[in-house]
């Protein structure tokens, strides 16, 4: 990581809606079963917002909790970066709405759209500003209200997603080498048609036809997405470790994007990692897109699986196709 100083995660906050949507409830909505969902995805339940709750509300609450746990005010934040594919609206950016909700009058910011890789991308961007000395406190937020864009008549996709937000505060790291060490990201645009929302942008503006054809919902071709995710999550992680002269067995914790338990297990096996070094919470939350990695970090903290000095690797694959991996030395952040 180039720069005069290293960016470290000093606080973590999460916001998960209270409402739980179980597989049993989905059985009554679409032609599926609890056994089918569990065996193919590992999901048993997910959380969804009450109708009308925007992404900015979850994002701001997660950020507020991170700041409170750190004991600092919103007026001390220099920058806000929100990773999301479910912005409140096309514009203004969700970061603007979060800034206003928090009362973070000094902060500037923007959104990052990289789907499930969004948090790793936003974390990397925020780290550059801290490392360069341009910012002292950066809020990086992964937040999505996927229940607003899934087709509840499509049994192949509606069972996969949940709603949530996770936020981290980035600040200059201490003298012990804690913080973000390196990253490895890539995109392969040919994969875009395999996972997308067809309409709503400039290529296919909203119209009566696009609404009738249900083109404002997530569409996914499961097999190509699954195969790509299995291969790339492992390969980008291995490449990042190799560039830093590290072996997978030197990792203390692997924090993968929570899209499908079979993808996670396949990537773990390719890296040669034991199950106890991998965070999994997809059974409780489903795929919350940009929020999965900060939620997983919270799960690791709750389970006592992270300690100061641990070597941690995050990895994700998302629509685009986007691939992201971040290597860091864990500090001792406040969390909520």
N, C-alpha and C positions, 0 to 999 in steps of 0.2 A: 504494500500500500504506500504510494508515494505521498510525500507531505512532510511537514515538520513535526507532526505529532500524530498519535493514533487515536481514533474514535472508539469509545467504549460504551456499551449499554449500561446505563446507571439506574434505570427504572423501567418497570414493566407494568402495564395496566391492561385489563381485559373487560369486555362488555359482552355478555351473552344473554339474549332475550330469555325471559322466564318461561315462555310458552314452549312446551315440548311436544314434538310431533313424532309419534312412535310408528314403527312398522305396522303394528296392528291397525292404526288409524288409516295408514295408506292402503292397506288391504281393502278397506271400505270405499276408497276413492277410485282406485285403478285395479286392473287385473294383475295383481302381484301377490306374493306371500312373504311373510316374515322370514321363512327359511330361504327363499330365493335371494332376498336382499342380503341377509347375513352371509350366506355362503359365497356370494359373488362380490360383495363389497366390504363386508365386515361391519356394516352400519346397523345399529339397532334402534337409534333414535337421533333426532336432530332438533335444534332450537330454531324457532321462526318468530319473527316480529309480529306484533299486532298490526293489522292493516293500516296503512298510512304512515308507518314509522320509517323515516328516511335513513339512508346510510350515514348522513352527517350526525344524526343523533347518537348512533352507536359509536362512531369514530370519536366524537367529542367526549363521550362518557369514558371510553377507554383511556383517552389522553388525560382527562381530568384525574382519573385514578392513578395513572403513572406519576403525574406531577405531585399529587397529594402524598403518595408513598415516598417520594423523594424529598418532600418538604419545601418545594419551590413553587412560585406563583407563575401563572400563565404569562404575566408581563415580562418574565425573564427569558421567554422562548424567542429565538432568533428566526427559526424557519419551521414550517410545517409541510410535510410531504405525505400525501394520502395515496395509497395504492388501492385502486378499486376498479371494477368493471360495472358497478351499479351506482354511478353518481346520482345525486338527487335529481339532476337535470343535465342537459348537454353542456350548458354553461350558466352561471359561473362555475369554476372548479369547486369541488367539494372541499378542498383545502381552505377556500375563502369562507365557506359556510362554517367550517370547524373553527377557524380563527375567530369568527364573530361569536359563536356559541361559547368559546372559552374566554373571550375577552382578552385575547393575546395581541394587544395593540401594536407591539413592536415587530411582530412576526410577518414575514412574507412566505409565500409557498406556492405549491402547484400540485397537480395530480399526476400519477404515473399509471398508465394502462398496460399491464403485462399479464393480466389474468392471474392464474395461480402462481406465477413467478413474481408477481407484483411486489410482495414484501421484500424479497431478496434484492430486487432491483432498486427499490426505494431506499433500503438500508444502505446499499452501496453508494447511491447518490448522496445521501445525507452524510455518510462517512467522509466523502471527499471534501465537503465544505468544512467539516470539523478539522480534518487533517491539514487542510490548507490554512487554517486559522481564520477563515472568513466568518465562521459561526462558532459560538461556544455551546449552544443548546439547540438541538434539532429534534423535533418530534417526528417520528416515522410511524405511520399508522397503516395497518392493513385492515380494510373493512369492506364487507359486502352484504347486501340484502338480496341473496340469490332467490328467495321466495318470490320476489317481485318479477323475475324474468324466467322462471321455469314454467314449462307447460304442464299443468296439473292433469292433463289428459295423456301425456307421454310417459308411460311407465318406465321407459329406459333411462330417463333423465330426472324425473321428479323425485325419485327415491334417493338421489345422490347428494343433494345440496342442503345446506343449512345457512343460518344467518349469524354473524358475529363480528366483532372488531377486537383488534389487539394493537397496542401502542407501546413503543419503546422510546426512551429519551436517550439521545446520544450526546456525550460530552467528552472532553479530552480525557484520555486514559491516564492512569498513574504511572509510577516509575517501574512497576513490576512486569511490564509488557502485556498487560491486559488490554483487550480490545480487538477490533477487526483486523485480521492479518492479511487477508487476500480474498479475491473473488474470481469466479470464472463464469461468464455469462455467454449465451449465444442465442440467436434466433434463426429459424428456418421457415421463411414465409410460405413455402409451398404447402405447409401443413394447415394453413388458415382455414380452408374449406372443411376440414374434418371436425372443427370445434369452433362454433361461431354463433352470432346472432345476425341473421341475414339482412334484416331491414332496420331502419331508424337512422341511418347515416346519410351521407350525401350520395352514395351509390344507389340506394333504394330508400328515398325519403318515405316517411309514413304516409299511407294512403288507405282508402277503404279496402283496396285489394290486398295490401300487405297485412292489414289486420285480419281480414277474412282468411288469408292463407297462414295465419298464425306465425308470421315471420319475425315477430318481436320477442320471441322466446329463444332460449338456448337450444341449439341443435348440435348433436354429437354423433359421430360415427365411432362406436365404441372400440372396435378391434384395432384400427390403425392408431388411435390415441393411446390405447393400452400398450401396444408393442413399442411405440416410440417412447412413452414415459418410462417403461422398464429399462430400456437400453440407455437412454440419455441420462436419467437420474444417476445411474451407476457410473457411466463414462465421464460425465462432467465432474463428479465428485472425485473419481480416481485421478483425473487430470490435474485437478486443483491440489490434491495431496502430493502428487508426484512433483509438481512445480515447486513445492515448498519442502521437498526432501523428506516427506513423511510417508509412512505406511498406514493403511487402514487400521491395523491393530494398535496404533498409537492414539487413535481417537478415544476420547472418554464418552462422547455421546454423539449420535447421529440423529438429527431432527429433520425428517423428511416432510414434504407436503403431504397432507392427509387426503388423498383422492380415492384410494382404494387399498385395502389391506393387502391384496395380492401384489399390487405394484410395490408397496413398501417392502414386503417380504422378498420379492424377487430382487430388488435393488440391494437389500441387505445381504442376500446370499452371494450376489455378484461381487460385492465388496469384501466378502468373507468376514462379516461382523456377526457376533453373537446377538441373540434377540435382546438380551438385557442392556445392550448399548443403543437400542433404538427406541425412540418415543412413539407411542401409538395412542391416540385418543379418538380416532375416527368413529369408534363404536358409539361415542356419546354426542358427537357434534356433526358428523357427516363432513362433506367437503364445503368448507366456508371460504373457499377461493383464497383471496389475499390474507385472510385472517388465520389460516391454519397454523402457520409456523409460530407466530407469537402465542397462540393458544397452546401449542405443544410445548413451548418454553415454559409457560405457566404450569402445565401438567408436570413437567420435569421438576420444577421447583416444589410443587406440592408433594411430590413423591420423594423428595430429598435426593434427587439424582444429579444435581448440579452443585459443584463446590468451586470455590475460588481456585483459579489456575487450570481448570479443566479445558481440554481442547475439544471444541465443538464444531461440527460441520452441519450446515443447513443446505437442503437441496430441494428444488422444485421444478416441475415441468408444467407448462400451461398452454392455453390457446395462443396460436400465433404462427408456428410453435415458438414458445419461449422456454428457455432453460436457464436456471440460475443456481449458483452454489456459492456460499459464503463460509469462510473459515475464520474462527475467532477464538481468542483465549478469554475464558469466562472470568468476570470480575466478581463483585459482590453487590449486585443491584438491589434496590428496594423494589418491592413488587406487591401487587394487589389483585 
